[in-house]
């Protein structure tokens, strides 16, 4: 069964449109600053209410602005049209070269529980408001700008080798983009033929775990999309960085000392312990689950979606979180060790549900490089 398909109507960047995904920011003001510095950034379309000329509008009120910006970007030649392609993807920096394949993937293959059949495993809680926004944006635009990052767990080594060879032999890329961390993102369209079929077969040749894009994958289901835009990558192409928390308008509770995690307040850094619950399994005793259940919920009385909590991914170093506390914009920085890639894969294959906001995969697929026009 084929679950990975060519993009029937694709638009590939000609340069300058690449952007971090809408959910990679700890502070929305950063989005406005990025759009101000580069109006071609896909963020102006993905987060239309944060663009300078839409400030003051709600997300819903800004949807027509997003439609207008995408139409203008096409008219200006920021994107070039391609038909029936998969797209090679290479991300390079000094330490690592990562590979992926942009394609469309069958939405009906998403499985969110052990009793739900499907090759695409999504096992992380989401925030409904974000899903509603992604559905509304896709409906307004008729395009998908950000991919779901899928991790090929069955034939990852074969896929990695095939993608590496294909990129090496592909010649000059269609476009290249450099992200804020200095990584170079390159894309090559692959037309219909033996190579495209072979890569799609490898990409769909085993269970696919949602590594990034839980909201976008659920939005595809909620919005009734037959297929969604994805980058299928390999375990050798990714790592998981810390996913920490900032909390404001709270006081540091009395927590027993230990070495399980660290909490920074204006009184300094404390190594603390949160108690395991022996009645629960491995996942519910993972550090991120303990922080949500025991610290944020039990000690501070906060629900996961409380606006006083900011979920801060690995792009922000510990020094940045500590500075937020020192300068009074937060009261606590909760520093949590990252999940390992093998643990992440095993939890998903066991059809357990990962703790909310526990995996910050690096490198992330860049938004605005490949767009899928919906039928």
N, C-alpha and C positions, 0 to 999 in steps of 0.2 A: 504494500500500500504506500502510495506516495503522499506525503504530508507537506513537503517543501516544494514550492512552485516558483516559476519566474514571475517577475512583476510585470503585469500586462502593459501598464502605462506608467513609466517611471520618469522622474525628473531628477537629473544629477546636477549637483552644483558645478558652476564654472569657477567658483572661488569666492571666498569672503562671507559665505552664509553659515558656516559651521558654528555650532554653539553647544554649550553644556545643556543637558536636559533640564527641563523646567523644575525638577524636584531635587536638584543638586546644590541648592543654595540655602545657607543658614539665615540669610538676610535678604528680603525682597528688594531692598534698595540696591543691592549689587546688580540685579537684573536691569534696573533702570540705567545704571551707570554703564553697563555693557552695551545696551541698545543706543545710548547717547553717543558712545565712542564709535559704534559700528551699526548704523541703521539697517544694514543688510543682514544682520544677525537673525537667524531663525527665531530667536527669543522674542523678537517683536511680533511674530505671528503666534508663537506658542503661548506666550504670556502677554496678550495684547493690552491688558489693563495696566501693565507695568511700563509700557512704552511712554516716553516723555509727553507725546501729544495726546495720550489717552488717560493720563493721571486724573483721578477723581471719578472715573467711571468704574462700574463693577465689571467683573469678568464677562457677564452676559451682555452688558451694554457695549462692550468693546469687541464683540464678535464680528460685527460688520467691518470694523477697522482691520481685523485680522484678514478678512476676505480681501479687502482692498489692497493690503500690503502684499499678499501672495500674488495677486493679479499683477501688481506693479513690478514685483520682482521678476516674474516671468517675462513681462513686456520689456524689462531692462536687460534681459539676457543673463540674469543671475542663475538660471537653471536651463539645462538643455534636455529636450525630450528623447526618450528611448523606449522601444517597444519590446516586450517579452524578453527581459534580461534578468539574470541574477548578477550580483555585483560583488567582485572580490574586494576585500577590505584588509589593509595592513596598517598596524599601529606600531610605530618604532620610537624607541628612545635609547639612551646609552646602555640601559640595563636589560632590556627585553624587547623582543619582537612578537607581536600578537597578531592573530589572523581571525577572520570571520567571513561569513557569506551573507550578504543582504538578500532577502527573498520574502515571498509571501508564504504564510503558514496557515493551515486549516484551523479555524477557530473551534470547530466541533471536536478537536483533539485535546482541548484543555480539560484537565482533570484536577479538581480542587479537593478531592477526598478519595480515600482508598476504595470506596464502592462506586466511584464514577470512572468509567472507562476512558482511556485516552493516553496518547504518547507524550503529552505536554503536561508536566507536573507543576502546578502552582500551589504552594503551601505556605503562604504568609498572609496574615491579616492586612487589610487595607483600610483607608479612610474613605468613606462613601462620597464625601464632598469632592475629593480629587477625581474620583471616577466619573461623577456627573459632569465635571468640567471637561474631561477628555472626550466624553461622548458628545457634548455640545459642540466642541471645537471641530471634531471630525465631521459632524453633520453640517456645520456651517461651511467648512472649507471644501469638503469633498476630497480631502487629501489627508494622508498620515505623514507627519514630519519626524516623529521620534520612533525608533524601533524598540521592540522588546528584545532584551538580550537573553538568548537561550543557550544553555550549556549542553553540548552533546556528550552524553555519558556512556554510550555504547560503543561508538566507533571514533572516539575523540582523537586517538593517535593517528588513525588513518586519515581523518579529515584534516588534522593539523599538517601532516606531510603533504597532502594533496594541495592544500591552499598555499603553503609555502612555495611549492614548485610552480604553481600556476601564477602566483604574483611575480616570481623571479623571471618567468618567461613572458610576462604580459607587456613588457616595454614601458613606455612613459604612461603614467597614470592619467586618467581623465581629469582628476583634480587632486590637489594636496592641501591640507589644512593643518595648522599648528595650534594645539590647545594651550591653555595657560600654564600647564606643567612642562611645556616644551616638547611634548610628544607629537610626532608627525602622523597624520591620518591620510591614507591614500586610498583611492577607489578606482576600479576598472570594471566597466560593463562587460559581461560575457553574453554573447548572442546565443540563440538556440543552436544546439548541436551536442556533440558527444561530451565535451568538457562540461557544459552546463548541466547536462543530465547526470554525469558522474558525480559532480560536486553536490547537486541536490540530493542524489541518492545517499551519499555519505552523510550529508547534513541531517537527513531524516532517518538515519539507519539505527536509531536506538532511542531510549527515553531522553526527552529534552526537558531540562529543568529551567524554570524561569529564574534567572540570576538577577535581572534588573528589569523592571517594567511590570510589576504586579498590577498596578493601577491601569496601565495601558492594555494589558491582556484582558482584564475584567471589563474594561470599557469596550473592547471589541465584542465581547459576549453580550454585554448590556445593550450595546448599540446595534446588535443584530448583523454584524459584519461576517461575511462568509470566511474571509481571510484577514490576517493582520500582518503588518510589516515587522520583520524580525531580522536581527543579526544572530546567526548561529555561530558560536565560537567553541573553543576547546578548553579542557581543564588546564592544559599547558600554557594557555594564553592569558590566564587571569590569576589574580590573587585577591584576598579579602583583607581590606584595611579596617581599622577600628571604626565603629559607629557609636559615637558618644552622645551625651545629652547635656544641654544647658537648661537650667530651671531658674525662673525668676519669681520674686514675691513669695519666697518661702524661707524658713529657717532650717539650718542643718539639724536633723534629729539626732538623738543619742543612738549611735550605732557601735556595736562591739568592734574592737580593733581586729585586724586580720590581714590577709593578703589577697582577698578575692577580687577587690576592685579598689579604686581610689576616688575620693571625693574632695574637690578643691572648693574652698570658700575663702572669704577675705581673712579668715583666721589662719589660712594655710592649707597644706595638703594633708589628708588623713588616709591611711590604708585601713580599709574596713572589711568586715565580713557580713554576708547575708546568709541566713540559715537555709540549708537545703530542706526540702520536704521529702522524707523517705517514702511517703505514700505516692509520690509522683514519679514520673519517668525521667529519662535523660534530658529530653527537650525542655520540660518545665523546670528543670534545675540548671539550665544553661544561664550564664551570667545575665544576658539581656532579659530573659524571662524573670529572673529574680529581681532585677532592678525595677521592671514594670510592676510586678506583683507585690514585692515586699517593701521596696523603698518608695517608689512613686505612689503606688496605690495604698499599701498598708500604713506607711509612716507619714506620708505627706497628703494622703487623701485626694490624689489627682487621677483622673481618668486619662487614658493614653492620648486622646485628642485634645486635652486641655491646652489652651493657647499659651499657658505659662511654660510649656515644655517645647524646646527646640531640639529636633533631631539633627545632629551634626555629623556628616560623613567624613571619611578619611582625608579628603582634600584639605581639611582644616587641621593644622597641627595642634598639639596640646598647648603650645605657647599662645595660640590664638584664643582657645577656650579660656585659658587662665586670665588673659588680658580682658576678656569680656566680663569676668567676675571682678577683677581689680578695678576696672573703670566703671563699675556700677550698672552695667547693662544686663547682668545676670547675678544670681546669688549663689548658685551651685554649678560646678562642672563635674559631671559624673563620667569618669574615664574607665572604659570597659575594654578588655583584651579582645582582639578580633576572633571570629569563628574561623576554623580552618576549612580549606576547600574540601578535603576528604570528609570531614564531619558534615558539611553542608550537603554534599552529594548523598551521603548515606542516610541522613535524616529524610531527604526527599524521596529516595528510593524506598525507604521504609514507610513512606506515606504518612510521616509525621508532619506537623505544622511548625515551621520555624517561628521563633519569637519575632514580634513586630520590629521592623527597622533594625535588624541585627546583622545584615550583610551589606557591606559597601564594596562592591566589586570594582577592581581597577585593572586595566583601563576600561573606561566606559565607552560605549558606542556614542559617537558624536551626532547630535541632532542636526538637521538641515543639510546633510550631505546627500542623502538619497530620499526622495519623496515618492510616495505611492499614491497615484490618483485613483480614487475609488470609482467603480462603475456607476 
